[in-house]
Amino acid sequence: MENADVARQLGEMADILELTGGNPFKVRAYRAAAQVIDTLPEPVEEVWRRGALTDLPSIGTGIAEEIGELLATGHSPRHDELARQVPLGVLELLRLEGVGPRTVEAMWKQLGVTDLDSLEAAIADGSLARLPRMGPVRIRSIREALERYRGRGSRLPIHRALFYAEGMLGRLRKARGVIRAEAAGSLRRRMETVGDIDLLVCSEEPEAVRRAFVALPGVAKVLATGETKSSVRLEAGVQVDLRVVPPESWGAALHYFTGSKRHNVSIRTRAVRRGLKINEYGIFDRHDRRIGGEREEEIFEAVGLPWIPPELREANGEIEAAEAGRLPVLVEEADVLGDLHVHSRASTDARATIEKLALEARRLGRSYLAITDHSRSRPLGLDEEGVLRVAAEARRIERRLGGSPRLLTGVEVDILPDGSLDLPLELLAGLDWVVASIHSRFHEPAEETTARLIRAIRSGVVDLIGHPTGRQIGKRDPYPFDLGAVLEAAAACGVAMEVNAMPDRLDLNDKACRLAREAGVQVVIDSDAHNESHLANLRYGVWVARRGWLEAKDVRNTRPPGELRRRGRRTYDAAEAAR
């Protein structure tokens, strides 16, 4: 089983317990464990095999045993027992933004609503209004949440798709006759969500590869099978398509099946103008003689272009930039020196000590971390005294570790509804690094949210706007605001915008990254780590930045700590603030 499968079952157990009035501590334990497994940067099966499950945050002996049983047998008796208590369609209702377990329980038990369709019917026939505290405004909110949820479709977040693909590729590479095996399609282009998973194998024994593919663990149904193409559906509901090509076609096929379609059409059109034909089988001259295709670079060479990174192949100007010699030198994960949005257990939703975070950062080669726990507006967040206490602890630990990594004192301060900050400006001005974020009132009018963000940017004490659009992939849409106006203010004040690498955020997205670059605003790629394992998730943020055409110079935390403040952030003036 892949990480997503284990996380899904743990999450479902938490949901069912919550709906049926189970122990709230057990609900929180399952939910925390699910979140840890879902965002774990390595296969949970490997952690289990080396006997280290209980070393992970939020996973005690009992849950570790359940995970082990699930991995060993593909089956959880506890999950099956709980699942008999609730129709599975009810659990999907919990995915609706703003619809909590009490509301879902009332819909289910009082109205017989057991899935999205029956909820839609209850809204249409007016029966939903019979529930307590279910007025017109609340019903409209639920209807809109249902429409948004359905509008998102069933695309898979990249981190989950990646684990399915890597698990299958790892097994295929050991199969008879396999020379090379890679992911293609939107996964290779590092899109934030993936519809189907595309795998490409180089082999001169396609039948052996086909047999190995359809027999892989996790395959629930064979959808189609042929000499060079097969499709399966996994037990998790994901479709995986396999293409097998001979060595002489490998480069051409890798390019063709990476896409995007518009990019491929542009390349083929250029080839036709040169008297060539390019397809998934190779490069051919006007007499249909093969003249290349074994290496992907040959495709670009044939049409007079340098190799274009897969992340840019969206027909958004990359071909013109390549032709003019203006392709960006995209940022690499190795360029990122530090992580500037990290939570210790001083944040009640985080699990790691500062020392554990620092040691893991050092293992990963990071030069610095900013410890940015939540401010007091969040449940049990830090007040002034708490911020100073955490800062002092960070300094002590930094000294004990010999200054490696450098630990910056900081906070993630809430941007309140009027745009003011959740802690005194004098306190914030004395910290090394301040992240300001919106965590509430997501549905205000666009002009109010725009003004809210701009006031925070102009406070003079903010270094970074955290997860700037507030979205959670597949769960919550971005809040409405004028991104152009916010970027203009950020550029004027030297405030950076975050690319939050938490896999369910990836916020800013790639398009907004490109707009930030054009506006002269730097970004910071952060993990938003809530336990030490999250520190390894920076790669997801780097992929977003690459899709946004960003170079190392566009990313502030590719610089050493002494150069982080591009314009000397401290423009705060107490008298001006009082006015």
C-alpha positions in Angstrom: 0.0 0.0 0.0 1.2 3.5 -0.8 1.2 6.4 1.7 -2.1 7.8 0.3 -3.9 4.5 0.9 -2.7 4.3 4.5 -3.5 7.9 5.2 -7.0 7.5 3.6 -7.9 4.6 5.9 -6.6 6.4 9.0 -8.5 9.5 8.0 -11.7 7.5 7.4 -11.4 5.9 10.9 -11.1 9.4 12.4 -14.2 10.6 10.4 -16.3 7.6 11.4 -15.4 7.9 15.1 -16.2 11.6 15.0 -19.6 11.0 13.3 -20.5 8.3 15.8 -19.5 10.1 18.9 -16.2 8.2 19.4 -13.4 9.2 21.8 -12.3 12.7 20.7 -8.7 11.9 21.7 -8.7 8.9 19.4 -10.2 11.0 16.6 -7.4 13.5 16.9 -4.8 10.7 17.1 -6.0 9.0 13.9 -6.3 12.4 12.1 -2.8 13.5 13.1 -1.3 10.2 12.1 -3.1 10.4 8.7 -1.7 13.8 8.1 1.8 12.7 9.0 1.6 9.7 6.6 0.1 11.6 3.8 2.9 14.2 3.8 5.7 11.8 4.6 8.5 12.3 2.1 9.4 8.6 1.9 7.3 5.4 1.6 5.7 4.5 4.9 6.3 0.9 4.1 10.1 1.5 4.3 9.7 3.1 7.7 7.6 0.2 8.9 10.1 -2.4 7.6 13.0 -0.8 9.5 10.8 -0.8 12.7 10.7 3.0 12.9 7.0 3.9 12.8 6.8 5.1 16.3 9.7 7.4 15.6 7.3 9.4 13.4 5.4 12.3 15.1 1.9 11.5 16.3 2.3 7.7 15.8 2.2 5.7 19.0 2.4 2.0 19.6 -1.3 1.3 19.0 -1.6 3.2 15.7 1.8 1.8 14.6 0.5 -1.7 15.1 -2.6 -0.9 13.0 -0.5 0.6 10.2 1.8 -2.4 10.3 -1.2 -4.8 10.0 -2.5 -2.7 7.1 0.9 -2.8 5.3 1.4 -6.5 5.9 -2.1 -7.7 4.9 -3.6 -4.8 2.9 -6.5 -5.1 5.4 -7.5 -3.4 8.6 -10.1 -5.2 10.8 -10.6 -2.0 12.8 -11.4 0.0 9.7 -13.8 -2.6 8.5 -15.5 -2.7 11.8 -16.0 1.1 11.8 -17.0 1.3 8.1 -20.0 -1.0 8.8 -21.4 1.8 11.1 -21.6 4.6 8.4 -22.4 4.6 4.7 -19.2 5.5 2.9 -21.0 8.3 1.0 -21.5 10.1 4.2 -17.7 10.5 4.7 -17.5 12.4 1.4 -19.9 15.0 2.8 -17.2 15.9 5.3 -15.0 17.0 2.3 -17.4 19.9 1.7 -15.8 23.2 2.8 -17.5 24.5 6.0 -19.6 21.4 6.6 -18.6 19.8 9.9 -19.3 16.5 11.5 -22.3 17.7 13.5 -24.0 19.0 10.4 -23.3 15.8 8.5 -24.5 13.6 11.3 -27.8 15.6 11.4 -28.2 15.3 7.6 -27.6 11.6 7.8 -29.6 10.6 10.8 -32.5 13.0 10.5 -32.9 13.4 6.7 -31.4 10.2 5.4 -28.7 12.1 3.4 -26.0 9.6 2.6 -24.1 11.0 -0.3 -23.7 14.1 -2.5 -26.7 13.3 -4.7 -29.1 13.0 -1.7 -27.7 16.2 -0.2 -28.4 18.0 -3.5 -31.9 16.6 -3.5 -32.5 17.7 0.1 -31.4 21.2 -0.8 -33.7 21.2 -3.9 -36.8 19.9 -2.1 -36.4 22.2 0.9 -36.0 19.3 3.4 -32.6 20.6 4.5 -34.3 23.6 6.0 -35.9 21.4 8.6 -32.6 20.9 10.4 -32.0 23.2 13.4 -30.1 26.5 12.6 -30.3 25.8 8.9 -31.5 29.1 7.5 -31.3 30.4 3.9 -27.7 31.8 4.3 -26.4 28.5 5.6 -28.2 26.5 2.9 -26.8 28.7 0.2 -23.3 28.3 1.7 -23.7 24.4 1.6 -25.0 24.5 -1.9 -22.0 26.6 -3.0 -19.6 24.3 -1.2 -21.2 21.3 -3.0 -20.8 23.0 -6.4 -17.2 23.9 -5.7 -16.4 20.4 -4.6 -17.9 18.9 -7.7 -16.2 21.4 -9.9 -12.8 20.4 -8.7 -13.2 16.9 -10.2 -11.2 13.8 -9.1 -7.7 14.8 -9.9 -5.0 13.5 -7.6 -2.6 15.8 -5.8 0.9 15.5 -7.1 2.4 14.1 -3.9 0.0 11.2 -3.9 0.4 10.5 -7.6 4.1 10.6 -7.2 4.1 7.8 -4.6 1.9 5.6 -6.7 4.1 6.2 -9.8 7.4 5.7 -7.9 6.2 2.5 -6.3 5.1 1.0 -9.7 8.3 2.3 -11.4 10.5 0.7 -8.8 8.9 -2.7 -9.4 8.9 -2.3 -13.2 12.6 -1.5 -13.3 13.2 -4.9 -11.8 11.1 -6.7 -14.3 12.5 -8.8 -17.1 13.5 -6.8 -20.2 13.1 -3.3 -18.8 15.9 -1.0 -19.8 14.4 2.3 -18.5 11.2 3.3 -16.9 10.0 6.9 -16.2 6.8 8.8 -15.4 5.5 11.0 -18.2 2.5 13.2 -18.7 1.4 15.9 -16.2 3.4 14.1 -13.4 6.7 14.7 -15.3 5.6 18.3 -15.9 5.1 18.6 -12.1 1.5 19.8 -12.3 -0.1 20.3 -8.9 -2.8 17.7 -9.6 -2.8 14.7 -11.9 -5.7 13.0 -13.7 -4.2 9.7 -14.9 -0.7 8.5 -14.3 1.4 7.9 -17.4 4.3 5.5 -17.3 6.8 4.9 -20.1 9.1 1.9 -20.4 12.0 1.2 -22.7 12.2 -2.5 -23.6 12.7 -4.9 -26.5 10.4 -7.4 -24.7 7.0 -5.6 -24.5 5.0 -8.7 -23.7 7.1 -9.4 -20.6 6.7 -5.8 -19.5 2.9 -6.0 -20.1 2.6 -9.1 -17.9 4.6 -7.5 -15.1 2.6 -4.3 -15.3 -0.9 -5.9 -15.0 0.3 -8.1 -12.1 1.6 -5.2 -10.0 0.3 -5.0 -6.4 -2.6 -2.6 -6.0 -4.0 -3.3 -9.5 -7.8 -3.7 -9.1 -8.8 -4.0 -12.8 -7.2 -4.3 -16.1 -8.9 -1.8 -18.4 -7.0 -2.5 -21.6 -4.0 -4.5 -22.7 -2.0 -4.7 -25.9 1.4 -5.2 -27.3 2.7 -1.7 -26.4 -0.1 0.0 -24.4 -1.9 -1.2 -21.3 -4.2 0.6 -18.8 -5.2 -0.5 -15.3 -7.2 1.0 -12.4 -5.7 0.8 -9.0 -7.6 -0.1 -5.9 -7.4 3.6 -4.9 -9.4 4.4 -8.1 -6.5 5.9 -10.0 -6.0 5.0 -13.7 -2.4 4.2 -14.8 -1.5 4.0 -18.5 1.7 2.2 -19.7 3.5 2.6 -23.0 6.4 0.3 -24.0 8.8 1.6 -26.7 12.0 0.2 -28.2 15.4 2.0 -27.4 15.5 3.8 -30.7 12.2 5.5 -29.9 12.8 6.3 -26.2 13.6 10.0 -26.5 10.8 10.7 -28.9 8.3 8.9 -26.9 9.4 10.6 -23.6 8.9 14.0 -25.2 5.6 13.0 -26.9 4.0 11.5 -23.8 5.3 14.3 -21.5 3.2 16.9 -23.4 1.5 19.2 -23.1 -0.6 18.7 -26.2 -0.2 22.4 -27.3 3.6 22.2 -26.7 3.8 19.0 -28.8 1.8 20.5 -31.6 4.1 23.6 -31.7 7.2 21.3 -31.9 5.7 19.2 -34.7 4.7 22.3 -36.6 8.3 23.5 -36.5 9.5 20.1 -37.6 7.2 20.2 -40.7 8.6 23.6 -41.7 12.0 21.9 -41.7 10.9 19.0 -43.8 10.8 16.7 -40.9 8.2 14.5 -39.1 8.3 14.0 -35.4 6.1 11.6 -33.5 6.3 9.2 -30.6 8.4 6.8 -32.7 11.2 9.1 -33.7 12.4 11.8 -36.1 11.9 11.2 -39.8 13.1 13.0 -42.9 10.9 13.8 -46.0 11.6 10.3 -47.3 10.3 8.7 -44.0 13.8 7.6 -43.0 14.5 7.6 -39.2 17.2 10.2 -38.4 16.8 10.3 -34.6 14.7 9.8 -31.5 16.8 7.8 -29.1 17.5 10.8 -26.9 14.9 13.4 -26.0 17.5 16.2 -26.7 17.4 15.1 -30.3 13.8 16.3 -30.6 14.8 19.9 -29.7 18.0 19.8 -31.7 16.0 18.8 -34.8 13.8 21.9 -34.6 16.7 24.2 -33.8 16.0 24.7 -30.0 17.8 24.0 -26.8 16.3 21.4 -24.5 13.3 22.8 -22.6 12.6 21.5 -19.1 9.4 19.5 -18.8 7.9 21.9 -16.3 7.8 24.7 -18.9 6.2 22.6 -21.7 2.8 24.3 -21.6 2.9 26.4 -24.8 3.1 29.5 -22.6 6.0 31.2 -24.3 8.7 28.6 -23.7 9.4 27.9 -27.4 9.7 31.6 -28.2 12.0 32.0 -25.2 14.1 29.1 -26.3 14.4 30.4 -29.8 15.6 33.8 -28.5 18.0 32.3 -26.0 16.0 33.6 -23.0 14.9 30.4 -21.3 15.3 30.8 -17.5 17.8 28.8 -15.5 15.2 27.3 -13.3 15.7 27.1 -9.5 16.9 23.8 -8.1 16.2 22.3 -4.7 19.9 22.5 -4.0 19.7 26.3 -4.4 17.4 26.7 -1.4 19.6 27.2 1.6 17.0 27.5 4.4 13.4 27.2 5.4 11.6 30.3 6.7 8.2 29.0 7.8 8.6 26.2 10.4 6.4 25.3 13.4 7.6 23.7 16.6 5.4 22.0 19.2 4.8 25.5 20.7 2.2 25.6 17.9 -0.6 23.3 19.2 -1.0 21.7 15.7 2.7 20.9 15.4 4.6 18.0 16.9 8.4 18.5 16.8 10.8 20.1 19.3 13.0 22.9 18.0 16.0 20.6 18.5 14.5 17.9 16.4 13.7 20.4 13.6 17.2 21.7 13.8 18.9 18.3 13.6 16.7 17.2 10.7 17.4 20.5 8.9 21.1 19.9 9.4 20.8 16.4 8.0 19.1 17.8 5.0 21.9 20.3 4.4 19.9 23.4 5.3 21.9 26.4 6.5 19.1 28.1 8.5 15.5 27.7 9.8 13.1 30.4 11.0 11.0 29.1 13.9 7.6 30.7 13.2 5.0 29.4 15.6 1.4 30.6 15.5 0.3 33.8 17.2 -2.4 34.1 19.8 -5.4 34.3 17.5 -5.0 30.7 16.6 -6.2 28.2 19.2 -3.7 28.3 22.1 -1.2 30.3 19.9 1.6 32.4 21.4 1.2 35.7 23.1 4.0 38.2 23.5 5.6 36.3 26.4 5.3 33.0 24.5 7.0 34.4 21.4 9.9 35.6 23.4 10.2 32.3 25.3 10.4 30.4 22.0 12.9 32.8 20.6 15.1 32.4 23.7 14.9 28.6 23.4 15.9 28.7 19.7 18.9 30.8 20.6 19.9 28.3 23.3 19.6 25.3 20.9 21.5 27.1 18.2 24.4 27.6 20.6 24.2 24.0 21.7 24.4 22.8 18.1 27.4 25.0 17.4 25.5 27.4 15.2 24.5 24.9 12.5 21.9 25.4 11.4 21.3 29.1 12.1 18.0 29.4 14.0 16.1 32.6 13.2 13.6 33.9 15.8 10.2 34.5 14.3 6.5 34.0 14.3 3.6 33.4 12.0 1.3 36.3 12.9 -2.3 36.4 12.0 -3.6 39.1 9.7 -6.8 40.2 11.5 -9.9 41.1 9.6 -9.0 44.8 9.5 -5.5 44.1 8.3 -3.8 44.8 11.6 -1.5 42.2 13.1 -2.2 39.8 16.0 0.9 41.0 18.0 2.4 44.4 18.9 4.4 45.9 16.1 7.2 46.7 18.6 7.6 42.9 19.4 7.5 41.9 15.7 10.1 44.5 14.8 12.5 42.8 17.2 12.3 39.4 15.6 14.5 38.0 12.8 11.7 36.9 10.5 7.9 37.6 10.5 5.4 35.6 8.4 2.0 37.2 8.2 -1.0 35.0 7.1 -4.8 35.0 6.9 -6.3 32.1 8.8 -10.0 33.3 9.0 -12.8 35.1 7.2 -12.0 33.5 3.9 -15.2 34.6 2.2 -15.1 38.4 2.6 -15.5 40.6 -0.5 -12.4 40.8 -2.7 -11.8 44.5 -2.0 -11.8 43.9 1.8 -9.3 41.0 1.6 -7.1 43.1 -0.8 -7.1 46.0 1.7 -6.4 43.5 4.5 -3.3 42.1 2.9 -2.0 45.5 1.8 -2.3 46.9 5.3 -0.3 44.0 6.6 2.4 44.4 3.9 2.7 48.1 4.7 3.0 47.5 8.5 6.8 47.7 8.2 7.4 44.6 10.2 6.4 41.8 7.8 9.0 39.9 5.8 6.7 37.4 4.1 3.0 36.8 3.3 2.3 33.2 4.1 0.1 31.0 1.8 -1.1 34.2 0.1 -4.3 32.9 -1.5 -5.5 30.7 1.4 -6.3 27.7 -0.8 -6.1 24.1 0.1 -6.1 21.8 -2.9 -9.3 19.8 -3.3 -10.7 21.3 -0.1 -10.8 25.1 -0.2 -10.7 27.5 -3.1 -8.6 30.7 -3.0 -10.2 33.6 -1.3 -11.0 36.5 -3.7 -8.6 39.4 -3.8 -6.7 41.6 -6.3 -3.4 39.8 -6.7 -2.0 42.6 -8.9 -2.6 45.2 -6.3 -1.1 43.1 -3.5 2.0 42.4 -5.6 2.4 46.1 -6.3 2.3 46.8 -2.6 4.7 43.9 -1.9 7.2 45.2 -4.5 7.1 48.7 -3.0 7.7 47.4 0.5 10.2 44.7 -0.2 7.9 42.0 1.2 8.2 38.5 -0.2 5.3 36.1 -1.1 5.4 32.5 -0.1 5.4 29.4 -2.2 4.1 27.1 0.6 5.4 23.6 -0.2 2.9 21.8 2.0 1.5 19.4 -0.6 -2.2 20.3 0.0 -1.4 24.1 -0.4 1.3 24.8 -3.1 0.4 28.4 -2.6 1.3 30.6 -4.5 0.6 28.5 -7.6 2.8 28.5 -10.7 0.8 31.2 -12.5 1.0 33.5 -9.5 4.7 32.9 -9.3 5.2 34.1 -12.8 3.2 37.2 -12.0 5.2 37.9 -8.9 8.4 37.6 -11.0 7.0 40.1 -13.5 6.0 42.5 -10.7 9.5 42.4 -9.2 8.4 40.5 -6.0 10.6 37.7 -4.7 9.2 34.5 -3.3 10.2 32.3 -0.5 9.8 28.5 -0.8 8.9 27.2 2.6 7.9 23.8 4.0 5.4 25.2 6.6 6.6 22.1 8.5 4.5 20.9 11.4 6.9 18.0 12.2 10.5 17.3 11.3 9.6 15.0 8.4 7.8 17.9 6.6 11.2 19.7 6.1 11.9 17.3 3.2 8.8 18.5 1.3 10.5 21.6 -0.1 10.8 19.8 -3.4 7.1 20.4 -4.1 7.4 24.1 -3.7 10.5 24.1 -5.9 8.5 22.3 -8.6 5.8 25.0 -8.4 8.5 27.7 -8.7 10.0 26.0 -11.7 6.6 25.9 -13.4 6.4 29.6 -12.7 9.7 30.2 -14.6 11.5 31.2 -11.4 15.3 31.3 -11.2 17.4 31.2 -8.0 17.7 35.0 -8.0 13.9 35.2 -7.7 13.8 33.1 -4.5 14.9 34.9 -1.4 15.9 31.9 0.6 18.5 30.9 -1.9 20.6 33.6 -0.1 22.6 33.3 3.1 20.8 34.6 6.2 22.6 37.9 6.2 21.1 38.8 2.8 17.5 37.8 3.4 16.2 41.3 3.9 16.5 42.7 0.5 15.6 46.3 1.5 16.3 46.3 5.3 12.8 45.2 6.4 12.6 47.4 9.4 10.7 50.4 8.0 8.5 50.3 11.1 8.0 53.7 12.8 6.1 53.8 16.1 4.8 57.3 15.6 3.7 56.6 12.0 2.0 53.4 13.1 0.1 55.3 15.9 -1.3 57.7 13.3 
